[in-house]
Amino acid sequence: MSSTISTHNWGLAPTRITRASAGRNARFVKHTAHASAAILRDASVTASTPHRLFAPLRFTSSRLARTQRKILASGDSEPTESSGGDLSTPPRKDWSLGTVVENNAGNADSSLRELKISVADEVEYLEGVRFKGTDGRTVQPRWIDEFRYPGQFVGLSLITDPEAGAPTKSVSNWTSDLLNITSSPYQARAKSASLDASIIELLIDSSDSDKSSKLAALKPGDQVYVSSVVGKGFVSMFDNKLGLNTSMEEQRDLVMVASGSRGIAALHSALSWTPVMAHAGTNKVTLFYECDSVSSAAYLAEWDMWRDAGIRVVPIYKEKGSEEGTRLIDTLFDGPGGFATAIESNPEECAVLIAGTKGLGSVALMRMLTNRGVQQERVLYCDFF
């Protein structure tokens, strides 16, 4: 037996639903009514709201079909307040299952690996225009929604025992194992828009640790647990309201300092971010990137693209036997084309993004910057949150 449920009363596109059971059909109608009620509550409207306001909202057929399947699979159970039947937004879990989609060389000698990971991110929502704060979501936000700024992190956990399940430790306790998302927020959203998954990219240094070497060896199809997105992006240690966005809004020149693979991984997200590339058309944007050699440098193929956008790229190759950061500081403050060239004698009008420097080297770098006139609240890090 088949029946057609007309949704014209809600301004929704009519959808034909075939059911083997009239009882199950009734449960679907009730579930849809719950979703509609949630939209009404979120939009703070009453029954007297004009019918035409709801015209843009519609169920997409693919997500509607998925909802139908879930109701059919659920037997006789119906949404209740205790089981989340009110369709309020539940908190996202700390860990989600991720699948390796690609594993590519991140530099010429292949010591760095670029992992593209698909994070399970299936949610149900009504799609339509924004209306009084309703942006289409009714059940829970997407995993990718938390990735808003360059410089944010995720944790990866290898699956050694498939029966053990996701890690029980909160991602906030994984600070030493966190990895920067190297794709920009715009890129990640564009690649994830039409999928029931979130696509992110990470840079793995196979020589960093035993865990890193195992991550670098993952093959397409291998699975890992991926944490929720953490961090605030590049912000000031002294005032977290000051960050990369406010620096661009204030039309400040940007100086980016990347040390090693961790440094360039964090800043790659910023360099590939459309707002930064647009900013480089009207303001000076300079990248100082310290690495061991040309063959170990990451994203070499993208340097020309950054330069075409107006970003000045200054590679700094370490000298054998030199201390960490020594060559970087010498080039920045003593060599030609260094910091003075990047700011054009206006240190108080610039913002400096630092990533990858360690311990005392990071402290020394900040001290030297402030001694040369950079405001300390305009030195931005992504590592402290």
ZAMARGU-4260 file (C-alpha; in steps of 0.2 Angstrom, whole numbers, plus 5000, padded with zeros to 4 digits):
<rodrens>
0) 5000/5000/5000 | 5007/5017/4996 | 5002/5034/5003 | 5007/5052/5000 | 5010/5064/5014
5) 5007/5082/5008 | 5018/5095/5017 | 5011/5110/5008 | 5004/5116/5025 | 5021/5119/5031
10) 5028/5127/5014 | 5038/5111/5011 | 5040/5102/4995 | 5028/5088/4993 | 5036/5071/4995
15) 5030/5054/4991 | 5033/5041/5004 | 5029/5022/5001 | 5026/5012/5017 | 5022/4994/5019
20) 5014/4998/5036 | 5002/5012/5040 | 5008/5012/5058 | 5026/5016/5053 | 5020/5029/5041
25) 5011/5037/5056 | 5028/5037/5066 | 5037/5046/5052 | 5024/5059/5052 | 5026/5061/5071
30) 5045/5062/5069 | 5043/5076/5056 | 5031/5085/5067 | 5044/5085/5081 | 5057/5092/5069
35) 5045/5106/5063 | 5041/5110/5081 | 5060/5112/5085 | 5061/5124/5071 | 5047/5134/5077
40) 5054/5135/5095 | 5071/5140/5088 | 5064/5153/5077 | 5053/5160/5091 | 5038/5161/5081
45) 5020/5157/5085 | 5005/5149/5076 | 5000/5165/5069 | 5016/5167/5060 | 5012/5170/5041
50) 5013/5155/5031 | 5024/5163/5018 | 5039/5164/5030 | 5041/5145/5030 | 5041/5143/5011
55) 5060/5142/5008 | 5062/5127/5020 | 5062/5110/5013 | 5067/5092/5016 | 5080/5086/5004
60) 5076/5069/4997 | 5092/5061/5002 | 5091/5066/5020 | 5073/5062/5021 | 5076/5045/5015
65) 5089/5043/5028 | 5077/5048/5041 | 5064/5036/5035 | 5077/5022/5036 | 5081/5026/5054
70) 5063/5026/5059 | 5060/5010/5050 | 5075/5002/5059 | 5070/5009/5076 | 5055/4997/5077
75) 5041/5004/5088 | 5051/5017/5098 | 5046/5035/5096 | 5055/5051/5101 | 5054/5055/5120
80) 5060/5069/5130 | 5072/5057/5139 | 5079/5050/5123 | 5082/5066/5115 | 5065/5067/5107
85) 5064/5085/5109 | 5077/5087/5096 | 5088/5099/5106 | 5106/5100/5101 | 5116/5086/5111
90) 5135/5089/5115 | 5146/5082/5102 | 5157/5067/5107 | 5176/5070/5110 | 5181/5057/5097
95) 5174/5052/5079 | 5180/5038/5067 | 5191/5044/5053 | 5196/5036/5037 | 5212/5039/5028
100) 5208/5045/5010 | 5225/5049/5004 | 5243/5049/5010 | 5255/5059/4999 | 5272/5066/5001
105) 5273/5082/5009 | 5291/5087/5004 | 5304/5081/4991 | 5312/5068/5002 | 5295/5061/5008
110) 5300/5063/5027 | 5284/5073/5028 | 5267/5065/5024 | 5251/5074/5020 | 5236/5064/5026
115) 5219/5068/5020 | 5206/5061/5032 | 5187/5059/5031 | 5179/5061/5048 | 5162/5053/5050
120) 5150/5067/5051 | 5132/5062/5047 | 5119/5074/5054 | 5101/5077/5049 | 5095/5094/5046
125) 5082/5105/5036 | 5091/5114/5023 | 5085/5132/5018 | 5088/5150/5021 | 5093/5158/5037
130) 5077/5163/5047 | 5078/5172/5064 | 5093/5162/5069 | 5088/5146/5061 | 5102/5141/5050
135) 5095/5124/5045 | 5102/5113/5059 | 5089/5104/5070 | 5099/5089/5078 | 5117/5093/5081
140) 5131/5104/5073 | 5142/5096/5060 | 5160/5091/5066 | 5167/5103/5054 | 5158/5118/5061
145) 5170/5119/5075 | 5184/5122/5063 | 5183/5141/5061 | 5201/5148/5061 | 5218/5144/5055
150) 5229/5137/5068 | 5216/5125/5076 | 5221/5107/5081 | 5214/5089/5082 | 5221/5074/5090
155) 5223/5057/5081 | 5222/5040/5090 | 5228/5024/5082 | 5216/5010/5082 | 5226/4995/5090
160) 5211/4986/5097 | 5195/4987/5086 | 5185/4981/5101 | 5192/4994/5113 | 5182/5008/5105
165) 5186/5027/5106 | 5199/5034/5118 | 5191/5038/5135 | 5203/5052/5139 | 5197/5070/5135
170) 5206/5078/5120 | 5210/5092/5132 | 5223/5080/5140 | 5231/5077/5123 | 5241/5093/5121
175) 5257/5085/5117 | 5249/5074/5103 | 5239/5087/5094 | 5241/5091/5076 | 5237/5107/5066
180) 5224/5106/5053 | 5233/5112/5037 | 5218/5115/5026 | 5210/5132/5028 | 5193/5133/5035
185) 5186/5138/5018 | 5194/5123/5010 | 5188/5111/5023 | 5170/5117/5021 | 5170/5117/5002
190) 5176/5099/5002 | 5164/5093/5015 | 5149/5102/5009 | 5140/5088/5000 | 5146/5074/5010
195) 5141/5065/5026 | 5159/5067/5031 | 5171/5081/5035 | 5187/5082/5025 | 5203/5088/5033
200) 5222/5088/5029 | 5236/5085/5042 | 5255/5086/5040 | 5264/5072/5048 | 5283/5072/5052
205) 5288/5053/5051 | 5304/5057/5061 | 5295/5066/5075 | 5291/5051/5086 | 5286/5033/5086
210) 5268/5037/5085 | 5271/5049/5070 | 5280/5036/5060 | 5265/5025/5062 | 5253/5039/5057
215) 5264/5043/5042 | 5263/5024/5037 | 5244/5024/5036 | 5236/5019/5020 | 5220/5024/5011
220) 5206/5014/5020 | 5215/5013/5037 | 5205/5021/5051 | 5209/5031/5066 | 5200/5041/5079
225) 5200/5059/5077 | 5196/5071/5091 | 5185/5086/5091 | 5193/5102/5084 | 5201/5112/5098
230) 5210/5129/5100 | 5206/5147/5096 | 5218/5149/5081 | 5231/5163/5081 | 5228/5174/5096
235) 5237/5185/5108 | 5243/5177/5125 | 5238/5194/5133 | 5221/5197/5126 | 5212/5183/5117
240) 5201/5195/5108 | 5216/5201/5098 | 5220/5188/5084 | 5222/5186/5065 | 5205/5192/5061
245) 5206/5208/5071 | 5224/5211/5064 | 5217/5210/5046 | 5202/5221/5050 | 5214/5234/5057
250) 5224/5233/5040 | 5240/5228/5049 | 5255/5220/5040 | 5257/5202/5044 | 5274/5194/5048
255) 5273/5174/5049 | 5287/5165/5057 | 5287/5146/5055 | 5300/5134/5062 | 5300/5116/5056
260) 5286/5105/5051 | 5275/5110/5065 | 5277/5128/5062 | 5273/5127/5043 | 5258/5115/5046
265) 5250/5129/5057 | 5254/5143/5045 | 5249/5134/5030 | 5231/5135/5035 | 5233/5154/5036
270) 5242/5156/5020 | 5229/5146/5010 | 5215/5155/5019 | 5206/5167/5006 | 5205/5182/5018
275) 5224/5181/5021 | 5227/5180/5002 | 5215/5195/4999 | 5224/5204/5013 | 5241/5202/5004
280) 5234/5212/4990 | 5233/5228/5000 | 5245/5224/5015 | 5262/5217/5017 | 5262/5198/5021
285) 5279/5190/5024 | 5283/5171/5028 | 5299/5167/5036 | 5301/5148/5036 | 5315/5139/5044
290) 5319/5121/5039 | 5334/5110/5036 | 5335/5110/5018 | 5326/5112/5001 | 5322/5094/5000
295) 5315/5094/5018 | 5304/5110/5015 | 5285/5107/5015 | 5273/5114/5002 | 5287/5119/4990
300) 5275/5118/4975 | 5263/5131/4983 | 5276/5144/4986 | 5274/5152/4969 | 5255/5152/4972
305) 5258/5162/4988 | 5270/5174/4979 | 5257/5176/4966 | 5244/5182/4979 | 5257/5195/4985
310) 5264/5185/5000 | 5283/5186/5002 | 5291/5169/5006 | 5308/5169/5014 | 5315/5151/5016
315) 5329/5150/5030 | 5339/5134/5029 | 5348/5128/5045 | 5367/5127/5046 | 5373/5110/5051
320) 5377/5109/5069 | 5368/5125/5073 | 5357/5127/5088 | 5338/5127/5085 | 5332/5144/5080
325) 5349/5152/5079 | 5348/5154/5060 | 5330/5160/5061 | 5334/5174/5073 | 5350/5179/5063
330) 5340/5180/5047 | 5326/5190/5055 | 5336/5203/5064 | 5353/5204/5056 | 5352/5198/5038
335) 5346/5208/5023 | 5328/5206/5018 | 5323/5202/5036 | 5311/5209/5049 | 5315/5227/5045
340) 5310/5224/5026 | 5294/5215/5031 | 5288/5230/5042 | 5295/5245/5033 | 5300/5254/5049
345) 5282/5252/5056 | 5284/5239/5070 | 5269/5245/5080 | 5258/5243/5065 | 5261/5225/5062
350) 5256/5208/5069 | 5267/5193/5071 | 5261/5175/5070 | 5273/5163/5077 | 5272/5144/5076
355) 5284/5129/5079 | 5297/5138/5090 | 5300/5129/5106 | 5303/5134/5124 | 5316/5147/5127
360) 5318/5150/5108 | 5300/5156/5108 | 5303/5168/5123 | 5319/5175/5115 | 5310/5178/5099
365) 5296/5188/5107 | 5308/5198/5118 | 5318/5203/5102 | 5302/5208/5093 | 5296/5219/5107
370) 5313/5227/5109 | 5311/5232/5091 | 5294/5240/5094 | 5281/5226/5091 | 5267/5227/5103
375) 5268/5212/5114 | 5249/5209/5112 | 5251/5209/5093 | 5262/5193/5094 | 5250/5179/5090
380) 5252/5161/5094 | 5241/5146/5091 | 5249/5134/5104 | 5241/5142/5120 | 5223/5139/5124
</rodrens>
